[in-house]
């Protein structure tokens, strides 16, 4: 779950089991960011945005 008040920018991968709390900023504009999940990489959600 990603809270509506959070900002996710760039190459960010958020696993199904991860939660992004209110007012969090995640910047993947320089390097890829991976949050949550297991080492098997099943259940990843790939998010790529340009702001």
PyMOL commands that set and color helices and strands:
alter all, ss='L'
color gray80, all
select strands_A, chain A and resi 7-15+25-35+44-49
alter strands_A, ss='S'
color yellow, strands_A
deselect
rebuild
show_as cartoon
